[in-house]
Amino acid sequence: MIGAVVPAHNEEALIGRALRALGVAAAHPDLQGEEVHILVVLDACRDRTAHIASSLGAQCLAVEARNVGFARAAGAQALIEQGARWLAFTDADSMVAPCWLSRQLALRTEAVCGVVEVDDWTGFTAQERTAYELGYCDVEGHRHIHGANLGVSASAYQQAGGFAQLRSREDVDLVQRLHALGLRIAWTNTVRVVTSARQDGRAPDGFSAHMGRLRTA
């Protein structure tokens, strides 16, 4: 079984499109019918995120941490207990490609770090968009790490000790530990996710904070 984890804090506006994209990826023919469990970790949600996620067939797990590292770890542990052999992580403001899961597995590594592309540049100047694109390497062999586009085998995840309870950069911390163990990591732009350019993100030093810094550069 494959597990997909989506941490969410008050994401009623975006969770629907994220889960619909995951549903398409879960039904990709290259998975040959392997079961995919999609789990939304509701972290201190006070809106309709849970209702929308449940209506779209996702499992829901409620926590009260306001901590993305804790939420990802809780989701991973729940899916491992359900029998997941591979764990894939994305975010509630992101839409995975149809081949997102099948491509991760096809690479036959212990972990996969993919790329993200921004779906809407409204509110940014042409200069700010150019500054972002000049600083982003959308190529094979990149070294970007995104919690919105990360996959890891369950065994490698456990060997590395899982996600730390960090409010930001929990993805970077995990990948660094995977690398230190000498595990094989694919750094690929063939595993793709479209994400939002919002600046009111949930992690203090996450992708949204990076986008916000473009406005002050």
Secondary structure, DSSP 8 states (H G I E B T S, - for coil): -EEEEEEESS-TTTHHHHHHHHHHHHT-GGGTT--EEEEEEEES--SSHHHHHHHTT-EEEEE----HHHHHHHHHHHHHHTT-SEEEE--TTEEE-TTHHHHHHHT-SSEEEEEEEES--TTS-HHHHHHHHHH---STT-----TTSEEEEHHHHHHHT-----SS-HHHHHHHHHHHTT--EEEEEEEEEEE---SS-SSTTSHHHHHHHHHH-
